[in-house]
Amino acid sequence: MQLSFAEALRYLNVSETTARRWIRDRGLPVHQADERLFVNPVELWEWALEHKVAVSAELLARAQRSQETVAPVSELLAAGGIHYDVPGRDPGGVLHAVVERLPLPPFVDRSFLTTALAAREAMGSTGIGHGIAIPHVRNPILLQVSAPTISLCLLREPVDFNAIDDQPVHTLFAVISPTVPAHLRILAELSFLLADADLRSLLAARAPAEQILDRIRVLEESRRPAPAAHPGPTRGVER
């Protein structure tokens, strides 16, 4: 899933002149193929977060409308696990402890993953505010996993991740995805869930896993369309 340069301009709501200046001065990530510019939507979302640039909510809404099938976050968390008392006094130490807890296939090199996550963090914080970070590799396909998972890690003590609101991080959602569309779809779902103040309070309080999952399920249920009403039986018209 790639965006044309023109699509990226619409999501950023800026002129081509401004975008090209950002490419030169602020590292707006673009790729070139056949003399045309393309943008990876995950990289665009990350860059906008890192540089505090407003990006249209339609970018994540598009992911939510995609045909990519992704299980609900509550199910992905059941697969990835909720982990308490995760140690670490700096981002590198925390990421090492997080990777140790991920349910990965045997062929995945955990040392490589730790290095990739640390390198990604060095490029810009994955701290999204409210004490929460979403560490992930920039190119999900590097891991070659067959199914996505989310692991929720509640830290032993808050750690400075240089988050956008300057608040230390106490909660991490580690996202592992097999494809870019799946990755963006998961980011969209997490973005919706983490807008809920009650869920954020549960995370900050290190509430029991079942309470956290219950709140997530309630939020997920609230988004499901109501079942269509079935008309009652009709009687034939007598003539």
Buried (B, 14 or more C-beta within 10 A) or exposed (E): BEBEBEBBBEBBEBEEEEBBEBBEEEEBBBEEEEEEBBBBBBBBBBBBBBBEBEBEEEBBEBBBEBEBEBBBBBBBBBBBBBBEEBBBEEBBEBBBBBBEBBEBEEEBEEEEBBBBBBEBBEBBBBBBBBBBBBBBBBBBEEBEBEEBBBBBBBBBEEBBBBBBEEBBBBBBBBBBBBBBBBBBBBBBBBBBBBEBEEBBEBBBEBBEBEEBBBBBBEBBEEEEEEEEEEEEEEEEEEE
